[in-house]
């Protein structure tokens, strides 16, 4: 499970999403499109969770990201939309 599926990314504060393993252990990873490489930092970007365990993933801007972009969380190919806040 991924939550939330849309995040508002503040250039100063970043943002977070939470991944939770349901129905058993899972190895996970987050990928960004080629156009985003170097524009966003995702930490951690992969790992393994036991059933019921969660991890908080931090997303921060490290370059010039577009206003709306997507990250892909696997397994499952779930999309997380990242909206850049112009604050």
N, C-alpha and C positions, 0 to 999 in steps of 0.2 A: 504494500500500500504506500502511496506517495501522497503527501499533503503539505501544503496546498498545491494545487496544480497550476495556479497562476501566482507569481510573486512580483512584488514591486521592489525593484532594485535601486536603493539609494546609493549614489556615488560615494558618499561619505561613510555610510553605515553598512552597506551590503545588505544581504538578506539570507534567510535560511529556509530549507525544506526538511521535512522529517520523513525518513524511510522506515517502514516497519515490516518485519517478516511475518507473514501469516501462513498458517497451515504447514509449517516446517522451516528448516534452515534454507537460506538462499545466499548465493554469491551474487553481488550486484555491481553495476558500473554505471557511470553517467558520461555520456558523450555529447560533444557539441559539434555543430556543423563546421565545415572547413573555414567558412567565413568568420567564425568566432574565435578561432585559435589565436590565443594571445590577447583577446579582448576581455575574456572572463576567466576568473580563477574559481575552480570548484574544489573544495577540500572538506573531507576526503572525496576522491573521485571514484573509489571502488572499495570493496570490502566483502566480508562475510558476516551474516547475522544468523543467530540461532532463532528458533521459533519464538515469536513474541518479542524479540529484541528490537530496539529502535536505534537509529543513529541520526544525529542532526548534521546536515550538510550545509556548509557556508558557501554562498555565492558572492563574489565581489568583482567589481569592475577593475580591470587592469589595463585597459586600452579603450579605444573608441568603439563601443558596442552600439548596434542599431537600437531604435526605440523598442521594438518588439522582436523577440527572438525565442527560439525553443531549444531546450535541452532534452535529450532522450535518456530515460532511465530504463535499464535492462536488468533482469529479464522482464519481458512483457512489452517492451517498446513504449512505455507510458511517456507522454509528452508533458513537460513543464514549461509553461510560457513565462518568460522573463520580460517584464516591462520596465524600462529604464525611467526612473523618476527624475524629472528636471527640476531639482530643488536648489 
